[in-house]
Amino acid sequence: MVQVTIDDASNTAIAGTAHESHGNTPPRDSLLAVQKLKKSYGDIEVLHGIDFALRRGEVHAILGENGAGKSTLVKCLAGFEARNEGQLYVNTKQEFSGADSGAGSSTIADNAVSAQLITAKDWTHAAAEAAGVVLIHQEFNLAEQLSVAENIFLGSELRGRGLASLFLDKKQMIDLSRDYLATLHCTIDPATLVSSLSVADKQMVEIAKTLAKDARVLILDEPTAVLTQKESAALFELIDRLRGRGVGIIFISHKLEEIERIADRITVIRDGDLVGCYPAATLSKDDMARLMVGRELSSLYPKVPAPHESASVALSVHGLHVAGASAPESFELRRGEILAFSGLVGSGRTALFETLVGLRPARSGSESKIFVQGNEVRLTQFADARANGIAYLTKDRKGSGLLLNKGLRENFSLFALAQFAGVLIDTRAEQSAFDKAVDTFDIRMRDTGVVAGNLSGGNQQKLLLAKMLETEPDIVIVDEPTRGIDIGTKSQIYHFLAELAAAGKALVILSSDMSEVIGMAHRVAVMHQGNIAGVLSGNEITEHEIMRYATGLKAAAA
Amino acid sequence: MTKVDFKTAGPFIALIALFILGIFVNDAFLSAGNVSNILARSSFIGIVAIGATFVITTGGIDLSVGSMAAFISGCMILLMNALMAKIDSFVTIIFLAIVASAAIGALAGMINGLLTTKAKIEAFIVTLGTMGIYRSLVTYMADGGTLSLNFTLGDVYSEVYYGTLLGLPYPVWVFLAVAIIGYVLLNMTVFGRHCFAVGSNESVAHYSAINVDRVKTATYILQGLCVSIATIIYVPRLGSASGQTGILWELEAIAAVIIGGTMLKGGYGRIGGTVVGALILTLIGNILNLTDAVSNYLNGAVQGVIVIVAVYLQRGAWRAKN
């Protein structure tokens, strides 16, 4: 039963050559291993017997679509969730030699003892941490108003000696923190407040915390989702160094290039089943995508013919001055057109469109003219945009898109609620519209009673799409529509967007994903420091050109 | 196979348990007089607590309701006494006082709401401030003593509190009406949905084209109106107002809301639970009055224990669910 089977004929070649199977005991060099791990929530089993083993000094990627069970698996590994069945082995006897002695020099001692079997009840989060198994969540776990050093030693504060043991030994904590950060080649001052750090630096602090805890298994759940390319590169160098010290690293990411760059082995899971475990060198990116999805992916980006020259202008913006931008901005969008806004993180895409639709105030004293389908409109609040057939999907689907603790139907109808209500809400009409949307957008859930927070990221995005499109807008603005989403769901979302454009809706895609911009857009506006640096169309849309505008090497032709 | 949902059923079970306890404690408990007394007394706190359910569901808090009740009572009495000299019809005078009461309540609520939303001061601080202001104003109006309603007018107005319909006092009918309207408003209208959304996550509400400030301000205005309604039926009971009127009403109202299963952090509100919560609080006092086993002076202590136990049970059930 544990024997891995790959039903897809196209996969057998890979499986035949590269798939590794281990016997009933985990390899002696495993830091952490599970066999036949099963996990259920209520009556629903989400993991159906997974085998997984992490060696020391390896980066082991876990690959799978949204909802495949990756996060559940790592939560079981890190003691956040108790497994229902299966054995978990941990090799706690392996010691770091001189973890405090600084960069590079320390390694895990080679006197490997056979792994210990730990019962599900005993494998709590605290037990896992004591054994050196640390999970770094996508959402950081830092006290924002405390300093870096205070965070690193949170819960294991150092005290002075003798009478001074009543007080904290701040100096030693700061000195040690500086050492840990130096190990990571990171120059943050340990005395700074965490709230003043960038996202990348916060992640460094999270990793420094694991050094203080003497971590030997580090689990990173989509660590690069919030990082820029440069920051990601720095993270990978750090992972290389940790790997060199013998730390085992479990790495989850949807970016296949990253997995190709960093992973030694890859475990693929699909719908809670193990597909297989492969040496990374034997898989191409195409192989990875195919194993994950279980079928050949048709072209990721559907081709939408550019609108005819006679297509009317759906949206025309003149002199919109975003607060903080140096100059007002103007652009036009035609029916059936897909206009992408590209640029570096922080280039002002979101600010521009949130100002346009009335979610944030424009620069005070500025006057803009906005025409929707040829009629001049004033969009002072978001409700005005909705009334004029404009929908805007936020990129922050957890923080601003969905009520995570509320049911799916309530979330679905929130933006279009007036459509279902006279004096009272017609819950029957609301329910039937919801049922239809679940069908149209292929929203998958454990059961209809779950809250939005329990959906996988991809399904949350589909729910958000359903919510904002229920008003049948003519102009649809989507901000980072596929961030943190697996390739199968990505493809679905691209097809939904393509259908909208084909139906004559005007579409704006704000995205930092270069291939998505190039694959989908008819025209690309590249932003640099708050304003449009240039607009590309047709053959001009290349990664090279976009980067030249995005980095300010090239400015708009005067 | 559905398990009992503690969050919904808990307050009802507690109410029934207290009722059964009451029957055992004293034979007089079940008398028509005592039951209608319990219902009438719960109506003041109950009506105020229904307003508080809206405020708390939307993520706010209003500490000023007790002082506001005292202030509105004082204004009504001063107005009625003054109108006695100008208008002959007692009914007209009472009607004008009721209109004024509603206007003052709505205005006071709007001030709380606008200070919270437009001036962006935390609701706790705003209403702590207005609580002190209204309390002080009514003491000033009464010159440190008591404002008394004209005797002959008071006789006519007292019908509002002591009169009955189908055997139940008018305040009970008013309570019932306010509860039904509150239930419909919170659970079946767009406004109610918006209250839940704002209380769950303001940012999501904002990005769903909900006017967050307007929804919040509306809940404070509703709260003010509920205080005004409670005052309209409370003034004829005593016929007076002083610096001591409505003391601790805010805490009793919040306690009723919390016992009823509404969450203080917002996003989750139950009108039915609030009604039960108000009844539970009154029942405790009533049962302590009817028994010698526990001193009546310990009323507040018992109420405090009940609040803490109620929240503990809800949290426990909530945790098990996840």
Boltz contact constraints between the chains, C-beta under 6 A:
constraints:
  - contact:
      token1: [A, 382]
      token2: [B, 209]
      max_distance: 6.0
  - contact:
      token1: [A, 383]
      token2: [B, 209]
      max_distance: 6.0
  - contact:
      token1: [A, 386]
      token2: [B, 209]
      max_distance: 6.0
  - contact:
      token1: [A, 394]
      token2: [B, 207]
      max_distance: 6.0
  - contact:
      token1: [A, 399]
      token2: [B, 203]
      max_distance: 6.0
  - contact:
      token1: [A, 400]
      token2: [B, 203]
      max_distance: 6.0
  - contact:
      token1: [A, 400]
      token2: [B, 204]
      max_distance: 6.0
  - contact:
      token1: [A, 400]
      token2: [B, 207]
      max_distance: 6.0
  - contact:
      token1: [A, 403]
      token2: [B, 200]
      max_distance: 6.0
  - contact:
      token1: [A, 403]
      token2: [B, 201]
      max_distance: 6.0
  - contact:
      token1: [A, 403]
      token2: [B, 204]
      max_distance: 6.0
  - contact:
      token1: [A, 406]
      token2: [B, 200]
      max_distance: 6.0
  - contact:
      token1: [A, 414]
      token2: [B, 197]
      max_distance: 6.0
  - contact:
      token1: [A, 414]
      token2: [B, 208]
      max_distance: 6.0
  - contact:
      token1: [A, 415]
      token2: [B, 208]
      max_distance: 6.0
  - contact:
      token1: [A, 417]
      token2: [B, 190]
      max_distance: 6.0
  - contact:
      token1: [A, 421]
      token2: [B, 190]
      max_distance: 6.0
  - contact:
      token1: [A, 424]
      token2: [B, 188]
      max_distance: 6.0
  - contact:
      token1: [A, 424]
      token2: [B, 189]
      max_distance: 6.0
  - contact:
      token1: [A, 425]
      token2: [B, 188]
      max_distance: 6.0
